[in-house]
Amino acid sequence: MPEAKSKAQQQAAGAALSAKRGETDKSDLQGASIGMYESMSEEELEEMASTSREDLPESVDED
């Protein structure tokens, strides 16, 4: 299962998970959370969103 590599990624996964569960509208999603919503299962999103934020950087540059 995937783990978030940054706080921004963890937050985007949480937003996508909320939309996947019907708690928020899909139209409210922005940026990376849209792709996550479309390509990841609820279980994958839950795992990524539940990653501890304690030691994560704010963001990570993707090469």
PyMOL Python script that loads the backbone (N, CA, C, O; Angstrom):
from pymol import cmd

cmd.read_pdbstr("""\
ATOM      1  N   MET A   1       0.833  -1.183   0.000  1.00  0.00           N
ATOM      2  CA  MET A   1       0.000   0.000   0.000  1.00  0.00           C
ATOM      3  C   MET A   1       0.880   1.251   0.000  1.00  0.00           C
ATOM      4  O   MET A   1       1.951   1.255   0.607  1.00  0.00           O
ATOM      5  N   PRO A   2       0.440   2.296  -0.669  1.00  0.00           N
ATOM      6  CA  PRO A   2       1.247   3.506  -0.756  1.00  0.00           C
ATOM      7  C   PRO A   2       1.240   4.308   0.541  1.00  0.00           C
ATOM      8  O   PRO A   2       0.246   4.342   1.266  1.00  0.00           O
ATOM      9  N   GLU A   3       2.366   4.949   0.813  1.00  0.00           N
ATOM     10  CA  GLU A   3       2.451   5.881   1.926  1.00  0.00           C
ATOM     11  C   GLU A   3       2.755   7.249   1.353  1.00  0.00           C
ATOM     12  O   GLU A   3       3.468   7.368   0.357  1.00  0.00           O
ATOM     13  N   ALA A   4       2.219   8.278   1.978  1.00  0.00           N
ATOM     14  CA  ALA A   4       2.468   9.638   1.511  1.00  0.00           C
ATOM     15  C   ALA A   4       3.934   9.991   1.715  1.00  0.00           C
ATOM     16  O   ALA A   4       4.546   9.598   2.708  1.00  0.00           O
ATOM     17  N   LYS A   5       4.490  10.740   0.761  1.00  0.00           N
ATOM     18  CA  LYS A   5       5.879  11.163   0.847  1.00  0.00           C
ATOM     19  C   LYS A   5       6.009  12.606   1.311  1.00  0.00           C
ATOM     20  O   LYS A   5       7.116  13.076   1.573  1.00  0.00           O
ATOM     21  N   SER A   6       4.875  13.318   1.416  1.00  0.00           N
ATOM     22  CA  SER A   6       4.888  14.701   1.875  1.00  0.00           C
ATOM     23  C   SER A   6       3.548  15.031   2.522  1.00  0.00           C
ATOM     24  O   SER A   6       2.563  14.312   2.353  1.00  0.00           O
ATOM     25  N   LYS A   7       3.532  16.134   3.267  1.00  0.00           N
ATOM     26  CA  LYS A   7       2.282  16.574   3.896  1.00  0.00           C
ATOM     27  C   LYS A   7       1.260  16.964   2.835  1.00  0.00           C
ATOM     28  O   LYS A   7       0.063  16.730   3.003  1.00  0.00           O
ATOM     29  N   ALA A   8       1.731  17.557   1.749  1.00  0.00           N
ATOM     30  CA  ALA A   8       0.827  17.952   0.669  1.00  0.00           C
ATOM     31  C   ALA A   8       0.171  16.727   0.029  1.00  0.00           C
ATOM     32  O   ALA A   8      -1.020  16.749  -0.278  1.00  0.00           O
ATOM     33  N   GLN A   9       0.941  15.670  -0.168  1.00  0.00           N
ATOM     34  CA  GLN A   9       0.403  14.446  -0.757  1.00  0.00           C
ATOM     35  C   GLN A   9      -0.588  13.784   0.198  1.00  0.00           C
ATOM     36  O   GLN A   9      -1.612  13.259  -0.240  1.00  0.00           O
ATOM     37  N   GLN A  10      -0.298  13.804   1.480  1.00  0.00           N
ATOM     38  CA  GLN A  10      -1.189  13.220   2.482  1.00  0.00           C
ATOM     39  C   GLN A  10      -2.516  13.981   2.524  1.00  0.00           C
ATOM     40  O   GLN A  10      -3.586  13.385   2.647  1.00  0.00           O
ATOM     41  N   GLN A  11      -2.423  15.296   2.421  1.00  0.00           N
ATOM     42  CA  GLN A  11      -3.626  16.133   2.433  1.00  0.00           C
ATOM     43  C   GLN A  11      -4.461  15.912   1.168  1.00  0.00           C
ATOM     44  O   GLN A  11      -5.689  15.846   1.239  1.00  0.00           O
ATOM     45  N   ALA A  12      -3.806  15.800   0.023  1.00  0.00           N
ATOM     46  CA  ALA A  12      -4.525  15.544  -1.234  1.00  0.00           C
ATOM     47  C   ALA A  12      -5.228  14.196  -1.186  1.00  0.00           C
ATOM     48  O   ALA A  12      -6.350  14.059  -1.672  1.00  0.00           O
ATOM     49  N   ALA A  13      -4.567  13.197  -0.599  1.00  0.00           N
ATOM     50  CA  ALA A  13      -5.185  11.878  -0.467  1.00  0.00           C
ATOM     51  C   ALA A  13      -6.420  11.949   0.433  1.00  0.00           C
ATOM     52  O   ALA A  13      -7.421  11.284   0.167  1.00  0.00           O
ATOM     53  N   GLY A  14      -6.351  12.746   1.488  1.00  0.00           N
ATOM     54  CA  GLY A  14      -7.502  12.916   2.372  1.00  0.00           C
ATOM     55  C   GLY A  14      -8.676  13.556   1.659  1.00  0.00           C
ATOM     56  O   GLY A  14      -9.822  13.159   1.865  1.00  0.00           O
ATOM     57  N   ALA A  15      -8.397  14.546   0.821  1.00  0.00           N
ATOM     58  CA  ALA A  15      -9.462  15.200   0.055  1.00  0.00           C
ATOM     59  C   ALA A  15     -10.091  14.223  -0.938  1.00  0.00           C
ATOM     60  O   ALA A  15     -11.313  14.171  -1.082  1.00  0.00           O
ATOM     61  N   ALA A  16      -9.240  13.447  -1.623  1.00  0.00           N
ATOM     62  CA  ALA A  16      -9.757  12.464  -2.585  1.00  0.00           C
ATOM     63  C   ALA A  16     -10.570  11.391  -1.877  1.00  0.00           C
ATOM     64  O   ALA A  16     -11.602  10.955  -2.389  1.00  0.00           O
ATOM     65  N   LEU A  17     -10.121  10.964  -0.714  1.00  0.00           N
ATOM     66  CA  LEU A  17     -10.844   9.957   0.054  1.00  0.00           C
ATOM     67  C   LEU A  17     -12.215  10.479   0.477  1.00  0.00           C
ATOM     68  O   LEU A  17     -13.206   9.752   0.411  1.00  0.00           O
ATOM     69  N   SER A  18     -12.270  11.726   0.905  1.00  0.00           N
ATOM     70  CA  SER A  18     -13.539  12.328   1.299  1.00  0.00           C
ATOM     71  C   SER A  18     -14.529  12.342   0.133  1.00  0.00           C
ATOM     72  O   SER A  18     -15.713  12.059   0.310  1.00  0.00           O
ATOM     73  N   ALA A  19     -14.031  12.674  -1.060  1.00  0.00           N
ATOM     74  CA  ALA A  19     -14.903  12.667  -2.245  1.00  0.00           C
ATOM     75  C   ALA A  19     -15.300  11.248  -2.621  1.00  0.00           C
ATOM     76  O   ALA A  19     -16.446  11.009  -3.000  1.00  0.00           O
ATOM     77  N   LYS A  20     -14.375  10.308  -2.522  1.00  0.00           N
ATOM     78  CA  LYS A  20     -14.655   8.911  -2.860  1.00  0.00           C
ATOM     79  C   LYS A  20     -15.758   8.352  -1.960  1.00  0.00           C
ATOM     80  O   LYS A  20     -16.578   7.545  -2.398  1.00  0.00           O
ATOM     81  N   ARG A  21     -15.770   8.787  -0.705  1.00  0.00           N
ATOM     82  CA  ARG A  21     -16.786   8.328   0.253  1.00  0.00           C
ATOM     83  C   ARG A  21     -18.100   9.096   0.133  1.00  0.00           C
ATOM     84  O   ARG A  21     -19.085   8.744   0.783  1.00  0.00           O
ATOM     85  N   GLY A  22     -18.121  10.145  -0.696  1.00  0.00           N
ATOM     86  CA  GLY A  22     -19.331  10.936  -0.877  1.00  0.00           C
ATOM     87  C   GLY A  22     -19.523  12.004   0.185  1.00  0.00           C
ATOM     88  O   GLY A  22     -20.602  12.587   0.287  1.00  0.00           O
ATOM     89  N   GLU A  23     -18.490  12.269   0.979  1.00  0.00           N
ATOM     90  CA  GLU A  23     -18.578  13.272   2.037  1.00  0.00           C
ATOM     91  C   GLU A  23     -18.427  14.686   1.488  1.00  0.00           C
ATOM     92  O   GLU A  23     -18.934  15.640   2.078  1.00  0.00           O
ATOM     93  N   THR A  24     -17.732  14.825   0.362  1.00  0.00           N
ATOM     94  CA  THR A  24     -17.595  16.098  -0.332  1.00  0.00           C
ATOM     95  C   THR A  24     -17.831  15.854  -1.819  1.00  0.00           C
ATOM     96  O   THR A  24     -17.784  14.714  -2.283  1.00  0.00           O
ATOM     97  N   ASP A  25     -18.085  16.923  -2.559  1.00  0.00           N
ATOM     98  CA  ASP A  25     -18.328  16.808  -3.996  1.00  0.00           C
ATOM     99  C   ASP A  25     -17.021  16.612  -4.757  1.00  0.00           C
ATOM    100  O   ASP A  25     -16.007  17.225  -4.423  1.00  0.00           O
ATOM    101  N   LYS A  26     -17.044  15.777  -5.760  1.00  0.00           N
ATOM    102  CA  LYS A  26     -15.873  15.568  -6.605  1.00  0.00           C
ATOM    103  C   LYS A  26     -15.464  16.884  -7.253  1.00  0.00           C
ATOM    104  O   LYS A  26     -14.276  17.111  -7.486  1.00  0.00           O
ATOM    105  N   SER A  27     -16.420  17.749  -7.545  1.00  0.00           N
ATOM    106  CA  SER A  27     -16.121  19.027  -8.195  1.00  0.00           C
ATOM    107  C   SER A  27     -15.315  19.960  -7.295  1.00  0.00           C
ATOM    108  O   SER A  27     -14.763  20.949  -7.777  1.00  0.00           O
ATOM    109  N   ASP A  28     -15.237  19.665  -6.003  1.00  0.00           N
ATOM    110  CA  ASP A  28     -14.454  20.476  -5.070  1.00  0.00           C
ATOM    111  C   ASP A  28     -12.969  20.115  -5.083  1.00  0.00           C
ATOM    112  O   ASP A  28     -12.147  20.837  -4.519  1.00  0.00           O
ATOM    113  N   LEU A  29     -12.629  18.999  -5.727  1.00  0.00           N
ATOM    114  CA  LEU A  29     -11.238  18.555  -5.753  1.00  0.00           C
ATOM    115  C   LEU A  29     -10.403  19.448  -6.664  1.00  0.00           C
ATOM    116  O   LEU A  29     -10.894  19.982  -7.659  1.00  0.00           O
ATOM    117  N   GLN A  30      -9.111  19.598  -6.298  1.00  0.00           N
ATOM    118  CA  GLN A  30      -8.190  20.404  -7.087  1.00  0.00           C
ATOM    119  C   GLN A  30      -6.858  19.677  -7.192  1.00  0.00           C
ATOM    120  O   GLN A  30      -6.507  18.878  -6.324  1.00  0.00           O
ATOM    121  N   GLY A  31      -6.131  19.956  -8.243  1.00  0.00           N
ATOM    122  CA  GLY A  31      -4.774  19.458  -8.398  1.00  0.00           C
ATOM    123  C   GLY A  31      -4.651  17.948  -8.338  1.00  0.00           C
ATOM    124  O   GLY A  31      -5.407  17.217  -8.977  1.00  0.00           O
ATOM    125  N   ALA A  32      -3.671  17.493  -7.547  1.00  0.00           N
ATOM    126  CA  ALA A  32      -3.341  16.074  -7.467  1.00  0.00           C
ATOM    127  C   ALA A  32      -4.489  15.219  -6.930  1.00  0.00           C
ATOM    128  O   ALA A  32      -4.580  14.035  -7.253  1.00  0.00           O
ATOM    129  N   SER A  33      -5.353  15.800  -6.127  1.00  0.00           N
ATOM    130  CA  SER A  33      -6.436  15.007  -5.544  1.00  0.00           C
ATOM    131  C   SER A  33      -7.401  14.490  -6.613  1.00  0.00           C
ATOM    132  O   SER A  33      -8.043  13.458  -6.419  1.00  0.00           O
ATOM    133  N   ILE A  34      -7.507  15.197  -7.732  1.00  0.00           N
ATOM    134  CA  ILE A  34      -8.371  14.740  -8.822  1.00  0.00           C
ATOM    135  C   ILE A  34      -7.827  13.431  -9.397  1.00  0.00           C
ATOM    136  O   ILE A  34      -8.570  12.464  -9.564  1.00  0.00           O
ATOM    137  N   GLY A  35      -6.544  13.405  -9.693  1.00  0.00           N
ATOM    138  CA  GLY A  35      -5.922  12.198 -10.229  1.00  0.00           C
ATOM    139  C   GLY A  35      -5.972  11.046  -9.249  1.00  0.00           C
ATOM    140  O   GLY A  35      -6.189   9.898  -9.638  1.00  0.00           O
ATOM    141  N   MET A  36      -5.772  11.353  -7.977  1.00  0.00           N
ATOM    142  CA  MET A  36      -5.843  10.313  -6.943  1.00  0.00           C
ATOM    143  C   MET A  36      -7.249   9.732  -6.875  1.00  0.00           C
ATOM    144  O   MET A  36      -7.416   8.516  -6.778  1.00  0.00           O
ATOM    145  N   TYR A  37      -8.245  10.585  -6.924  1.00  0.00           N
ATOM    146  CA  TYR A  37      -9.645  10.146  -6.868  1.00  0.00           C
ATOM    147  C   TYR A  37      -9.943   9.172  -8.000  1.00  0.00           C
ATOM    148  O   TYR A  37     -10.608   8.155  -7.800  1.00  0.00           O
ATOM    149  N   GLU A  38      -9.443   9.492  -9.195  1.00  0.00           N
ATOM    150  CA  GLU A  38      -9.753   8.687 -10.377  1.00  0.00           C
ATOM    151  C   GLU A  38      -8.933   7.403 -10.469  1.00  0.00           C
ATOM    152  O   GLU A  38      -9.401   6.416 -11.038  1.00  0.00           O
ATOM    153  N   SER A  39      -7.724   7.397  -9.924  1.00  0.00           N
ATOM    154  CA  SER A  39      -6.831   6.255 -10.148  1.00  0.00           C
ATOM    155  C   SER A  39      -6.616   5.345  -8.942  1.00  0.00           C
ATOM    156  O   SER A  39      -6.035   4.270  -9.089  1.00  0.00           O
ATOM    157  N   MET A  40      -7.063   5.743  -7.766  1.00  0.00           N
ATOM    158  CA  MET A  40      -6.793   4.948  -6.563  1.00  0.00           C
ATOM    159  C   MET A  40      -8.081   4.441  -5.933  1.00  0.00           C
ATOM    160  O   MET A  40      -9.130   5.079  -6.025  1.00  0.00           O
ATOM    161  N   SER A  41      -7.982   3.283  -5.292  1.00  0.00           N
ATOM    162  CA  SER A  41      -9.137   2.726  -4.586  1.00  0.00           C
ATOM    163  C   SER A  41      -9.304   3.430  -3.242  1.00  0.00           C
ATOM    164  O   SER A  41      -8.405   4.126  -2.771  1.00  0.00           O
ATOM    165  N   GLU A  42     -10.461   3.236  -2.645  1.00  0.00           N
ATOM    166  CA  GLU A  42     -10.718   3.826  -1.323  1.00  0.00           C
ATOM    167  C   GLU A  42      -9.697   3.314  -0.310  1.00  0.00           C
ATOM    168  O   GLU A  42      -9.241   4.069   0.548  1.00  0.00           O
ATOM    169  N   GLU A  43      -9.337   2.040  -0.407  1.00  0.00           N
ATOM    170  CA  GLU A  43      -8.370   1.451   0.528  1.00  0.00           C
ATOM    171  C   GLU A  43      -6.991   2.087   0.365  1.00  0.00           C
ATOM    172  O   GLU A  43      -6.317   2.373   1.355  1.00  0.00           O
ATOM    173  N   GLU A  44      -6.568   2.309  -0.882  1.00  0.00           N
ATOM    174  CA  GLU A  44      -5.270   2.948  -1.131  1.00  0.00           C
ATOM    175  C   GLU A  44      -5.258   4.383  -0.612  1.00  0.00           C
ATOM    176  O   GLU A  44      -4.283   4.827  -0.006  1.00  0.00           O
ATOM    177  N   LEU A  45      -6.346   5.098  -0.857  1.00  0.00           N
ATOM    178  CA  LEU A  45      -6.442   6.477  -0.380  1.00  0.00           C
ATOM    179  C   LEU A  45      -6.431   6.534   1.143  1.00  0.00           C
ATOM    180  O   LEU A  45      -5.805   7.412   1.737  1.00  0.00           O
ATOM    181  N   GLU A  46      -7.125   5.593   1.765  1.00  0.00           N
ATOM    182  CA  GLU A  46      -7.169   5.551   3.220  1.00  0.00           C
ATOM    183  C   GLU A  46      -5.770   5.330   3.803  1.00  0.00           C
ATOM    184  O   GLU A  46      -5.389   5.971   4.783  1.00  0.00           O
ATOM    185  N   GLU A  47      -5.017   4.422   3.193  1.00  0.00           N
ATOM    186  CA  GLU A  47      -3.653   4.147   3.644  1.00  0.00           C
ATOM    187  C   GLU A  47      -2.770   5.390   3.504  1.00  0.00           C
ATOM    188  O   GLU A  47      -2.016   5.729   4.415  1.00  0.00           O
ATOM    189  N   MET A  48      -2.871   6.055   2.368  1.00  0.00           N
ATOM    190  CA  MET A  48      -2.040   7.239   2.144  1.00  0.00           C
ATOM    191  C   MET A  48      -2.455   8.395   3.051  1.00  0.00           C
ATOM    192  O   MET A  48      -1.602   9.109   3.579  1.00  0.00           O
ATOM    193  N   ALA A  49      -3.740   8.577   3.228  1.00  0.00           N
ATOM    194  CA  ALA A  49      -4.232   9.671   4.065  1.00  0.00           C
ATOM    195  C   ALA A  49      -3.917   9.450   5.541  1.00  0.00           C
ATOM    196  O   ALA A  49      -3.834  10.410   6.307  1.00  0.00           O
ATOM    197  N   SER A  50      -3.743   8.202   5.939  1.00  0.00           N
ATOM    198  CA  SER A  50      -3.487   7.918   7.351  1.00  0.00           C
ATOM    199  C   SER A  50      -2.002   7.915   7.699  1.00  0.00           C
ATOM    200  O   SER A  50      -1.637   7.647   8.843  1.00  0.00           O
ATOM    201  N   THR A  51      -1.138   8.212   6.721  1.00  0.00           N
ATOM    202  CA  THR A  51       0.299   8.292   6.973  1.00  0.00           C
ATOM    203  C   THR A  51       0.565   9.367   8.016  1.00  0.00           C
ATOM    204  O   THR A  51       0.012  10.464   7.936  1.00  0.00           O
ATOM    205  N   SER A  52       1.404   9.059   8.987  1.00  0.00           N
ATOM    206  CA  SER A  52       1.766  10.038  10.009  1.00  0.00           C
ATOM    207  C   SER A  52       2.455  11.228   9.367  1.00  0.00           C
ATOM    208  O   SER A  52       3.368  11.053   8.559  1.00  0.00           O
ATOM    209  N   ARG A  53       2.030  12.437   9.713  1.00  0.00           N
ATOM    210  CA  ARG A  53       2.590  13.656   9.131  1.00  0.00           C
ATOM    211  C   ARG A  53       3.815  14.147   9.897  1.00  0.00           C
ATOM    212  O   ARG A  53       4.492  15.078   9.461  1.00  0.00           O
ATOM    213  N   GLU A  54       4.090  13.538  11.009  1.00  0.00           N
ATOM    214  CA  GLU A  54       5.125  14.023  11.918  1.00  0.00           C
ATOM    215  C   GLU A  54       6.475  14.268  11.244  1.00  0.00           C
ATOM    216  O   GLU A  54       7.062  15.335  11.422  1.00  0.00           O
ATOM    217  N   ASP A  55       6.970  13.311  10.482  1.00  0.00           N
ATOM    218  CA  ASP A  55       8.301  13.419   9.894  1.00  0.00           C
ATOM    219  C   ASP A  55       8.288  13.715   8.400  1.00  0.00           C
ATOM    220  O   ASP A  55       9.319  13.587   7.739  1.00  0.00           O
ATOM    221  N   LEU A  56       7.146  14.106   7.864  1.00  0.00           N
ATOM    222  CA  LEU A  56       7.048  14.359   6.430  1.00  0.00           C
ATOM    223  C   LEU A  56       7.418  15.803   6.099  1.00  0.00           C
ATOM    224  O   LEU A  56       7.089  16.714   6.858  1.00  0.00           O
ATOM    225  N   PRO A  57       8.104  16.019   4.969  1.00  0.00           N
ATOM    226  CA  PRO A  57       8.349  17.392   4.515  1.00  0.00           C
ATOM    227  C   PRO A  57       7.046  18.003   4.001  1.00  0.00           C
ATOM    228  O   PRO A  57       6.087  17.283   3.723  1.00  0.00           O
ATOM    229  N   GLU A  58       7.013  19.321   3.876  1.00  0.00           N
ATOM    230  CA  GLU A  58       5.824  19.988   3.368  1.00  0.00           C
ATOM    231  C   GLU A  58       5.493  19.515   1.953  1.00  0.00           C
ATOM    232  O   GLU A  58       4.338  19.228   1.640  1.00  0.00           O
ATOM    233  N   SER A  59       6.517  19.437   1.104  1.00  0.00           N
ATOM    234  CA  SER A  59       6.328  18.950  -0.267  1.00  0.00           C
ATOM    235  C   SER A  59       7.606  18.296  -0.743  1.00  0.00           C
ATOM    236  O   SER A  59       8.664  18.442  -0.131  1.00  0.00           O
ATOM    237  N   VAL A  60       7.492  17.568  -1.854  1.00  0.00           N
ATOM    238  CA  VAL A  60       8.635  16.865  -2.431  1.00  0.00           C
ATOM    239  C   VAL A  60       8.663  17.170  -3.916  1.00  0.00           C
ATOM    240  O   VAL A  60       7.631  17.095  -4.583  1.00  0.00           O
ATOM    241  N   ASP A  61       9.830  17.513  -4.443  1.00  0.00           N
ATOM    242  CA  ASP A  61       9.974  17.723  -5.878  1.00  0.00           C
ATOM    243  C   ASP A  61       9.994  16.377  -6.570  1.00  0.00           C
ATOM    244  O   ASP A  61      10.761  15.492  -6.191  1.00  0.00           O
ATOM    245  N   GLU A  62       9.155  16.216  -7.584  1.00  0.00           N
ATOM    246  CA  GLU A  62       9.106  14.969  -8.355  1.00  0.00           C
ATOM    247  C   GLU A  62      10.037  15.129  -9.549  1.00  0.00           C
ATOM    248  O   GLU A  62       9.954  16.121 -10.274  1.00  0.00           O
ATOM    249  N   ASP A  63      10.917  14.166  -9.757  1.00  0.00           N
ATOM    250  CA  ASP A  63      11.862  14.230 -10.881  1.00  0.00           C
ATOM    251  C   ASP A  63      11.262  13.643 -12.126  1.00  0.00           C
ATOM    252  O   ASP A  63      11.914  13.612 -13.170  1.00  0.00           O
TER     253      ASP A  63
END
""", "prot")
cmd.dss("prot")
cmd.show_as("cartoon", "prot")
cmd.util.cbc("prot")
cmd.orient("prot")
